[in-house]
Amino acid sequence: MNNTDKVNHWEKVYATKSFEEVSWYQDKPSYFIDLINKLNLPKDVAIIDVGCGESKLLENLHKEGFHHLTGVDISNIAIEKNKKNFSHLQPAIEWIASDICLFSPNKNYKLWHDRAVFHFLRDPSEIEIYIQQTAKHIEKGGYLMLSTFSKNGPLKCSGLDISSYNHEDIALLFESNFEIIYQSYHDHETPFNTLQNFQTSILKRK
Ligand SMILES: C[S@@+](CC[C@H](N)C(=O)[O-])C[C@H]1O[C@@H](n2cnc3c(N)ncnc32)[C@H](O)[C@@H]1O
């Protein structure tokens, strides 16, 4: 899939579906909020949600007092929806429309959260770019929280073929720059009452 097709796919999703109608919908991403809280991060650290879509993760972190928050998504429509829906939050969340492989921020992050985004990368060169992006933009001692479909999960997401991973795959891919500090498998229940098995890994930047 070339870049234009990718952007068009996601723009169509966010132009035609409400958040409650997509398989990845979560009313409150409690599982990830709990994991983040266990990291005991100071409230002023920089946190990025990569491929945020319309997730309520950043809104919830904002409620908990985190105030240096960034959401990035390839879909401009998703980003514009967030700007409108979360415009009341002060200090404001920073919303950026960008392909994560092309993203070039002028700062680094203490926590990089990715739920169901990395698994869309299938070309080895793109996967390598993503790995380099995490190494470049996560500060030393910072965290990568990476959640993808597992080997027991679906083969497609949003109608697109994905790459599935087990814990060992993630450890191997990121081992040059990160050490694993936590891993789990868990099911996400979609709004259509089906289960999707995810692997989640928390990696610490060396
Ligand atoms: C399955 S959704 C998950 C959304 C969100 N992370 C959540 O958990 O609710 C995948 C999201 O990744 C975004 N996305 C896909 N490829 C991307 C890329 N290369 N760069 C940035 N965002 C991307 C899509 O627009 C979509 O919002």
The ligand as a Tripos MOL2 file, in Angstrom:
@<TRIPOS>MOLECULE
LIG
   27    29     1     0     0
SMALL
NO_CHARGES

@<TRIPOS>ATOM
      1 C1         -6.7200    0.6050   14.7750 C.3       1 LIG1
      2 S1         -6.6300    2.3380   14.9130 S.3       1 LIG1
      3 C2         -6.1540    2.5630   16.6130 C.3       1 LIG1
      4 C3         -6.4230    3.9700   17.1030 C.3       1 LIG1
      5 C4         -5.9780    4.2360   18.5570 C.3       1 LIG1
      6 N1         -4.5840    3.9460   18.7610 N.3       1 LIG1
      7 C5         -6.8110    3.4700   19.5360 C.2       1 LIG1
      8 O1         -6.2870    2.5720   20.2010 O.co2     1 LIG1
      9 O2         -8.0140    3.7940   19.6420 O.co2     1 LIG1
     10 C6         -5.1400    2.6960   14.0380 C.3       1 LIG1
     11 C7         -4.8500    4.1990   13.9630 C.3       1 LIG1
     12 O3         -3.5450    4.3850   13.4340 O.3       1 LIG1
     13 C8         -3.5630    5.4320   12.4830 C.3       1 LIG1
     14 N2         -2.4460    5.1500   11.5820 N.ar      1 LIG1
     15 C9         -2.3230    4.1140   10.7190 C.ar      1 LIG1
     16 N3         -1.1300    4.1490   10.1080 N.ar      1 LIG1
     17 C10        -0.4730    5.2320   10.6150 C.ar      1 LIG1
     18 C11         0.7960    5.8140   10.3870 C.ar      1 LIG1
     19 N4          1.6570    5.2800    9.5010 N.pl3     1 LIG1
     20 N5          1.1400    6.9260   11.0650 N.ar      1 LIG1
     21 C12         0.2880    7.4760   11.9630 C.ar      1 LIG1
     22 N6         -0.9390    6.9850   12.2090 N.ar      1 LIG1
     23 C13        -1.3140    5.8720   11.5540 C.ar      1 LIG1
     24 C14        -4.9430    5.3500   11.8720 C.3       1 LIG1
     25 O4         -5.3680    6.5490   11.2790 O.3       1 LIG1
     26 C15        -5.7890    4.9590   13.0720 C.3       1 LIG1
     27 O5         -6.2500    6.0930   13.7640 O.3       1 LIG1
@<TRIPOS>BOND
     1     1     2 1
     2     2     3 1
     3     2    10 1
     4     3     4 1
     5     4     5 1
     6     5     6 1
     7     5     7 1
     8     7     8 2
     9     7     9 1
    10    10    11 1
    11    11    12 1
    12    11    26 1
    13    12    13 1
    14    13    14 1
    15    13    24 1
    16    14    15 ar
    17    14    23 ar
    18    15    16 ar
    19    16    17 ar
    20    17    18 ar
    21    17    23 ar
    22    18    19 1
    23    18    20 ar
    24    20    21 ar
    25    21    22 ar
    26    22    23 ar
    27    24    25 1
    28    24    26 1
    29    26    27 1
@<TRIPOS>SUBSTRUCTURE
     1 LIG1         1 GROUP 0 **** ****
